[in-house]
Amino acid sequence: MKTYVALALVAPVLVSAQQPMWGQCGGLGWTGGTSCVAGAACSTLNPYYAQCLSAVGQQTSTTTLRTTTRSTTAQTTPSTTPATTTAATTTPRTTTTTSSGPVGTGLDNLIKAKGKKYVGFCADPGTLSNSQNANILRTESGQLTPENSMKWESISPNSQGSYNWGNADQLVAFAETNGKILRGHTFVWHQQIPNWVKNINNKATLTSAIQTHIAAVMGRYKGKIYAWDVANEVFEDNGSRRDSVFSRVFGDWTFLDVAFNAARAADPNAKLCLNDYNLDYSSSKLTNFVDLVKTLKARGVPVDCVGSQSHLVVGNGAIPSFKTTLDSLATTNTEVQITELDIRTSASPSSSQISQQVTDYRNVVSACMKTSACAGITVWGVSDKDSWVPSTFSGQGYALIWDNNFNKKACYQGFVDGINS
Ligand SMILES: *[C@@H]1O[C@H](CO)[C@@H](O)[C@H](O)[C@H]1NC(C)=O
């Protein structure tokens, strides 16, 4: 599933309206206004999305204003921390927690009390700059995934060896300050990769590009990332190997060997994941995904976790049997993670769709709770207003747990009930 905003739109047409604070003001295909109201500056988050952010204290995406200093005291190694009930009263990086914000009430604390590792959300500087969003993350989340800022095209758009660290650094800094673990996302993916990678046509060059990129990014954040989506969406919907620069140039699956081995070398303590969508029901895609992970592991490729994105639809028949698919994923003998959960419906849902969404959130969360291999759940955003769904699926939305005004929706209780099931 595409995991970014507004890619489907067409060539930009500039108009003169001033965009509100936090409104979109640019990006590939954006046809709306490109100037911001007073006090806000249009900040390019990635080629697909620019947003009006407070002009105070902003940094551009092409300038590294903050030098990353690796903490030698703060880091526990989450991959060796047992998911025990004691986790409810601790945070993974207690020595760096300087935020206000109560601990002990949010979804993350509830799930830790039941032995799971985290409830998390995607985030990036654009959404973090909204204080309501940031406060919800402080209290409800134990884990963050960069929605866009660590994608290859965001980090190294122009050429090998030139990097834009600004947005990713900001997200990592927020996670460290607030004691959240991170999932890194993503390296080998057919979308949001720069043209200089797409245009590579020989195996030696592409091998070197993958190795160099992974070494640079994982090296920068070594010890700070719990798990990495080393490869993303490598299957077509029908279960065949997806056409991409990687599969074309290599002609087989060994681009995964290159990527996972490079990732292990770069940060031996990070969990290395294969992530995909539409693994939510029995299908040739699920079967082939599971078989691939087993095959990779059998030949020594270090795969530690599988990610099921779980972009779902309210009322979908696969949701009541969600545990069956998690069980299939667990046969890989890796950690299973729900990585991009949202459950979309009509943008203006009926009362029955709203109550079905409560049931659906409860069922998905409950399936994870009842599957010992399932470690944690990442929801793909906080507020419906920032969700990728409305711009990607016409007429749909209402997929997340907080509404457009950051009020908890009914499905929040469904999530809680799932944790307690
Ligand atoms: C699977 O889907 C891809 C992409 O649509 C297509 O190119 C390929 O031919 C399909 N394979 C089979 C066996 O149907």
The ligand as an ORCA input file, in Angstrom:
! r2SCAN-3c Opt
* xyz 0 1
  C       1.108    -10.596    -11.060
  O       0.892     -9.211    -11.126
  C       1.884     -8.488    -11.850
  C       1.585     -7.020    -11.692
  O       0.289     -6.700    -12.018
  C       1.895     -8.956    -13.300
  O       2.874     -8.274    -14.018
  C       2.165    -10.448    -13.336
  O       2.083    -10.914    -14.676
  C       1.165    -11.193    -12.474
  N       1.577    -12.574    -12.393
  C       0.712    -13.584    -12.558
  C       1.265    -14.951    -12.448
  O      -0.471    -13.390    -12.796
*
